[in-house]
Amino acid sequence: MTRADVEKVLLEVITQIAPDVRGTPITKATRLREDLEIDSFDQLRVVTELHARLNVDVPESDYSHLATFGSAVDYLLTRLPSSEAHAP
Amino acid sequence: MGEFRMPSLGADMETGTLVAWKVKPGDQVKRGDIVADVETQKGVIEVEIFQDGTVEELLVPTGTQVPVGTVIATVRGPNEAPTKKRAVELAPPTAPPVTDAAAVPPPTPIAAAGAHAAPSPQVVVPAHRPRVSPAARKRAEVLHVALESVVGTGPQGAITSEDVERAATKKPAAAPSGFEGMRAAIAAAMSRSKREIPHYYLSTRIDVTRLSSWLEAENAKRPVTERLLMVVPLLKAVARALTKSPSLNGQFVEGRFVAAQNVNLGVAVSLRGGGLVAPAIPHTESLSLAELMTAVSDVILRTRAGTLRSSELTTGTATVTNLPEPGVETVFGVINPPQVAMIGLGRVVEEPGYVNGALQPRKRVTATLAADHRVSDGHDGGRFLGELERLLQLPEEL
């Protein structure tokens, strides 16, 4: 899975959970909580959906990696099942 | 013969529009069944019935806006014989709009616990049921055009989409709906609260260091689909503390307070794009944390999807507003009438604190209470916050 694939999945998940962000320009620096108003409830839905789609389990202690769109993609790339290095 | 009335789905609601009937004459209904969809300023609500029986007659056609308290259907009790059709009929098409009290009985309280009907001076039952094509009806909803006001030019005077379009360009939008409607609904309820309820406010900072660690450990053990949000143990503790403070848990209806037997805790849910609804979770105090997490998720999703049930908007006994977002430490709540208490929870703050004389990093949350001085005093409120603090120190027992 390439970076572009992960970006696409994350964008799909975010727009599924927060449909109103459609049309908002999203860059690496976009903050999920502050800029897209992903609250703790939505964040848990994002994490649940990422688990379903990418088979990546994001433990609570790693939630800080999901602060921005860019940091979330970086983090997910390291956690993909194909790159087993950090898998639990 | 039971009369089923347009319910009041909030302190502010004066009228509701019947969007769809979910039953037809002859259908068996049980208490709690959803019988109709009603559009309010807070979106479309699934309205439940509060008696068992057989639907006798539907008195209000879909698409009609009627005042709260209007009889919209009749229901025959389980042992009642069918009766002849009711004499109350809508006026013939040529008659002027119905404005006398006879056709629309004065609103009386419905059977729902605490629900109450607000009298409305305005009677908006249409003189006749207009013939409307489904497409035109949809268009009218989109454009917020009241079908009663549209002149039909189709076959037999039926209203067509073009008629609706024409009516929409002629007049400004009728009742505010969508975001404006939501603002109006909040404004009405909160104005009433500030006008009628002598609020008093209490605040305390509660140490949640143990609760946070317990929750972290608990969630580390759980698969992602079963994780608990911090708000869940907080809500459970509030509900349990409320069971010991009857003067904070109930509804103030028709000049007197009625304490509730159980806690139907309202949860303020902010809508993406603006607005706020506070549906209640029945029997919050008796749900396990896992059950409460499921209930909270369900109610948040349905609030945002606009598929709440009438009982969820009318049976709340107290409400929590939880603002864990960065920036909010203390919530100064406004009570959601007819309730008498609003509990506010801010974000978790990390700060130094003393434990047995030693300085340590601690996590704290500021819990506030806005309560109704007609019903309780600061002493009662203080005991409630004390009990809440005590419960939150024992998260494994929640």
HADDOCK unambig.tbl for C-alpha pairs under 7 A between the chains (distance, minus, plus):
assign (segid A and resid 48 and name CA) (segid B and resid 224 and name CA) 5.88 0.50 0.50
assign (segid A and resid 48 and name CA) (segid B and resid 225 and name CA) 6.08 0.50 0.50
assign (segid A and resid 59 and name CA) (segid B and resid 220 and name CA) 6.75 0.50 0.50
